[in-house]
Amino acid sequence: MQRRTKILLTTGVVVAAIGAGTGMALVAGDDHGDTPITGPALERASAAALAATGGGRVTGTEVNDEESKYEVEVTLDDGRQVDVQLDDSFHVVGSKTDHESSNDR
């Protein structure tokens, strides 16, 4: 086999392996519920969570976490963090105050 052909084949195999590894990483990430909320759903979920907490700032989001359709993490002005659980209609179905401050992370 010519040297150029070997180089092209080797490069193709490496590129395919990298692509397969990246695809597996993306699939694995979805299994853990670490997918952030995006688009119009992010705006609606953020507004609902901030209304429920009486203010603060959104510091994290997830779609399909283990407890609800949407989870919005809100950091309050005093540093406490509240996880607000929302259903698929953006209604609050639960919330939990984290006992760690934003400086603990």
PAGU-126567 format. One record per residue: x, y, z of N, C-alpha, C in turn; residue in one letter; chain. Coordinates in nm, 2 decimals, padded with zeros to 4 digits. Each point is the difference from the previous one (the first is absolute). Layout:
    nxx    nyy    nzz   caxx   cayy   cazz    cxx    cyy    czz rest kette
      X      Y      Z      X      Y      Z      X      Y      Z    A     A
...
//
This chain:
    nxx    nyy    nzz   caxx   cayy   cazz    cxx    cyy    czz rest kette
  00.08 -00.12  00.00 -00.08  00.12  00.00  00.09  00.12  00.00    M     A
 -00.04  00.10 -00.07  00.08  00.12 -00.01 -00.01  00.08  00.13    Q     A
  00.11  00.07  00.03  00.00  00.08  00.13 -00.11  00.10  00.01    R     A
 -00.04  00.07 -00.11 -00.11  00.09  00.01 -00.13 -00.06  00.03    R     A
 -00.02 -00.12 -00.05 -00.13 -00.07  00.02  00.00 -00.05  00.15    T     A
  00.11 -00.04  00.05  00.01 -00.04  00.15 -00.03  00.12  00.09    K     A
  00.05  00.11 -00.04 -00.02  00.12  00.09 -00.15  00.04 -00.01    I     A
 -00.06  00.00 -00.12 -00.14  00.04 -00.01 -00.09 -00.10  00.08    L     A
  00.03 -00.13 -00.01 -00.08 -00.10  00.07  00.02  00.02  00.15    L     A
  00.12  00.02  00.05  00.02  00.02  00.14 -00.07  00.12  00.05    T     A
  00.01  00.11 -00.07 -00.07  00.12  00.03 -00.15 -00.02  00.01    T     A
 -00.06 -00.07 -00.09 -00.14 -00.03  00.00 -00.04 -00.08  00.12    G     A
  00.08 -00.10  00.03 -00.03 -00.08  00.12  00.00  00.08  00.13    V     A
  00.10  00.09  00.01  00.01  00.09  00.12 -00.11  00.09  00.01    V     A
 -00.04  00.07 -00.11 -00.12  00.09  00.00 -00.12 -00.08  00.04    V     A
 -00.02 -00.12 -00.06 -00.12 -00.07  00.04 -00.01 -00.04  00.14    A     A
  00.12 -00.03  00.06  00.00 -00.04  00.14 -00.03  00.12  00.09    A     A
  00.06  00.12 -00.04 -00.03  00.12  00.08 -00.15  00.03 -00.01    I     A
 -00.06 -00.01 -00.11 -00.14  00.02 -00.02 -00.09 -00.09  00.08    G     A
  00.04 -00.13  00.00 -00.08 -00.10  00.08  00.01  00.03  00.15    A     A
  00.12  00.04  00.04  00.02  00.04  00.15 -00.08  00.12  00.04    G     A
  00.00  00.10 -00.09 -00.08  00.12  00.03 -00.15 -00.04  00.01    T     A
 -00.05 -00.08 -00.10 -00.14 -00.04  00.01 -00.03 -00.07  00.12    G     A
  00.08 -00.09  00.05 -00.02 -00.07  00.12  00.00  00.09  00.12    M     A
  00.08  00.10  00.00  00.00  00.09  00.11 -00.13  00.08  00.01    A     A
 -00.05  00.04 -00.12 -00.12  00.08  00.00 -00.12 -00.09  00.05    L     A
  00.00 -00.12 -00.04 -00.11 -00.10  00.04  00.01 -00.02  00.15    V     A
  00.12 -00.02  00.05  00.02 -00.02  00.14 -00.04  00.12  00.08    A     A
  00.02  00.12 -00.05 -00.04  00.12  00.07 -00.15  00.01  00.02    G     A
 -00.08 -00.04 -00.10 -00.14  00.00  00.00 -00.06 -00.09  00.11    D     A
  00.07 -00.11  00.03 -00.05 -00.10  00.09  00.00  00.06  00.14    D     A
  00.08  00.10  00.03  00.01  00.05  00.13 -00.09  00.12  00.03    H     A
 -00.08  00.04 -00.10 -00.09  00.12  00.02  00.07  00.13  00.01    G     A
  00.12  00.01 -00.06  00.08  00.12  00.01 -00.02  00.09 -00.12    D     A
 -00.11 -00.02 -00.07 -00.03  00.08 -00.12 -00.06  00.14  00.05    T     A
  00.06  00.11 -00.04 -00.05  00.13  00.05 -00.13  00.03 -00.08    P     A
 -00.08  00.09  00.06 -00.12  00.05 -00.07  00.04  00.10 -00.10    I     A
 -00.06  00.01 -00.11  00.04  00.10 -00.10 -00.13  00.06 -00.07    T     A
  00.03  00.11 -00.07 -00.11  00.06 -00.08 -00.11  00.06  00.08    G     A
 -00.12  00.00 -00.05 -00.12  00.05  00.07 -00.03 -00.07  00.13    P     A
  00.03 -00.13  00.01 -00.02 -00.07  00.12  00.09  00.06  00.11    A     A
  00.12  00.04 -00.03  00.09  00.06  00.10 -00.06  00.13  00.06    L     A
 -00.06  00.08 -00.09 -00.06  00.13  00.04 -00.12 -00.03  00.10    E     A
 -00.08 -00.09 -00.04 -00.12 -00.03  00.08  00.03 -00.07  00.13    R     A
  00.10 -00.09  00.00  00.04 -00.07  00.12  00.07  00.10  00.10    A     A
  00.08  00.09 -00.06  00.07  00.10  00.08 -00.10  00.09  00.07    S     A
 -00.10  00.05 -00.08 -00.10  00.09  00.06 -00.08 -00.07  00.11    A     A
 -00.04 -00.12 -00.02 -00.07 -00.08  00.10  00.08 -00.02  00.12    A     A
  00.12 -00.03 -00.01  00.09 -00.03  00.11  00.03  00.13  00.08    A     A
  00.02  00.11 -00.07  00.03  00.12  00.07 -00.12  00.06  00.07    L     A
 -00.12 -00.03 -00.06 -00.13  00.04  00.07 -00.01 -00.08  00.13    A     A
  00.03 -00.13 -00.01 -00.02 -00.09  00.12  00.10  00.04  00.11    A     A
  00.12  00.05 -00.03  00.10  00.03  00.10 -00.01  00.14  00.04    T     A
 -00.07  00.08 -00.07 -00.01  00.15  00.03  00.12  00.07 -00.04    G     A
  00.08 -00.05 -00.10  00.11  00.07 -00.05  00.13 -00.09  00.00    G     A
  00.11  00.07 -00.02  00.13 -00.07 -00.01  00.04 -00.01 -00.14    G     A
  00.09 -00.09 -00.03  00.05 -00.02 -00.14  00.01 -00.14 -00.03    R     A
 -00.03 -00.04 -00.13  00.00 -00.14 -00.04  00.15 -00.03 -00.02    V     A
  00.04 -00.11  00.07  00.15 -00.04 -00.01  00.01 -00.14 -00.06    T     A
 -00.11 -00.07 -00.03  00.01 -00.13 -00.06 -00.13 -00.05 -00.04    G     A
 -00.01 -00.09 -00.11 -00.12 -00.05 -00.04  00.02 -00.15 -00.05    T     A
 -00.11 -00.08  00.01  00.01 -00.13 -00.06 -00.14 -00.04 -00.05    E     A
  00.00 -00.08 -00.11 -00.12 -00.06 -00.05  00.00 -00.14  00.04    V     A
 -00.12 -00.05  00.04 -00.02 -00.14  00.03  00.10 -00.05  00.11    N     A
  00.01  00.08  00.11  00.08 -00.05  00.11 -00.08 -00.11  00.07    D     A
  00.05 -00.06  00.11 -00.07 -00.11  00.06 -00.12  00.03  00.07    E     A
 -00.03  00.13  00.03 -00.12  00.04  00.07 -00.11  00.07 -00.08    E     A
  00.03  00.05 -00.11 -00.10  00.08 -00.08  00.04  00.02 -00.14    S     A
 -00.09  00.06 -00.08  00.03  00.03 -00.14  00.12  00.10 -00.01    K     A
 -00.01  00.11  00.08  00.10  00.10  00.00  00.04  00.03  00.15    Y     A
  00.13  00.03  00.01  00.06  00.04  00.13  00.07  00.13 -00.03    E     A
 -00.03  00.10  00.08  00.07  00.13 -00.01  00.07  00.03  00.14    V     A
  00.13  00.02 -00.01  00.07  00.04  00.12  00.00  00.15  00.01    E     A
 -00.04  00.06  00.11  00.00  00.14  00.02  00.09  00.03  00.12    V     A
  00.09  00.10 -00.02  00.08  00.04  00.11 -00.06  00.13  00.05    T     A
 -00.04  00.00  00.13 -00.06  00.12  00.06  00.11  00.10  00.04    L     A
 -00.05  00.12  00.03  00.09  00.11  00.03  00.09 -00.03  00.12    D     A
 -00.05 -00.08  00.09  00.07 -00.03  00.12  00.10 -00.12 -00.02    D     A
  00.01 -00.06 -00.12  00.09 -00.10 -00.03 -00.06 -00.14  00.00    G     A
 -00.12 -00.02  00.06 -00.07 -00.13  00.00 -00.04 -00.04 -00.14    R     A
  00.00 -00.13 -00.02 -00.04 -00.05 -00.13 -00.13 -00.08  00.01    Q     A
 -00.09  00.02 -00.09 -00.13 -00.07  00.01 -00.02 -00.07 -00.14    V     A
 -00.02 -00.13  00.01 -00.04 -00.08 -00.12 -00.15  00.00 -00.01    D     A
 -00.05  00.06 -00.11 -00.14  00.00 -00.02 -00.04 -00.10 -00.11    V     A
 -00.09 -00.09  00.03 -00.05 -00.10 -00.09 -00.12  00.04 -00.07    Q     A
 -00.01 -00.02 -00.13 -00.11  00.05 -00.08 -00.05 -00.12 -00.09    L     A
 -00.14  00.00 -00.02 -00.05 -00.10 -00.09  00.01  00.04 -00.14    D     A
 -00.06 -00.07 -00.09  00.02  00.03 -00.15 -00.09  00.13 -00.03    D     A
 -00.08  00.05  00.09 -00.08  00.12 -00.02  00.06  00.12  00.07    S     A
  00.12 -00.02  00.06  00.08  00.10  00.07 -00.07  00.04  00.14    F     A
 -00.08 -00.10  00.05 -00.05  00.02  00.14  00.09 -00.06  00.10    H     A
  00.02  00.07  00.11  00.09 -00.04  00.10 -00.06 -00.13  00.07    V     A
  00.08 -00.10  00.01 -00.04 -00.13  00.06  00.08 -00.03  00.12    V     A
  00.10  00.08  00.03  00.08 -00.02  00.12  00.12  00.10  00.00    G     A
  00.07  00.01  00.11  00.12  00.08  00.01  00.08 -00.05  00.12    S     A
  00.13  00.03  00.00  00.09 -00.05  00.10  00.11  00.10  00.01    K     A
  00.03  00.05  00.13  00.11  00.09  00.02  00.12 -00.09  00.03    T     A
  00.11  00.03 -00.08  00.12 -00.07  00.02  00.07  00.06  00.12    D     A
  00.07 -00.08  00.07  00.06  00.04  00.13  00.15  00.05 -00.02    H     A
  00.04  00.00 -00.13  00.14  00.05 -00.03 -00.02  00.14 -00.06    E     A
  00.10  00.08  00.03  00.00  00.14 -00.06  00.07 -00.01 -00.14    S     A
 -00.02  00.11 -00.08  00.07  00.00 -00.13  00.15  00.00  00.02    S     A
  00.05  00.03  00.11  00.15  00.00  00.03  00.05 -00.14  00.02    N     A
 -00.09 -00.09  00.04  00.04 -00.14  00.03  00.03 -00.08 -00.13    D     A
 -00.03  00.04 -00.11  00.01 -00.07 -00.13  00.14  00.01 -00.05    R     A
//
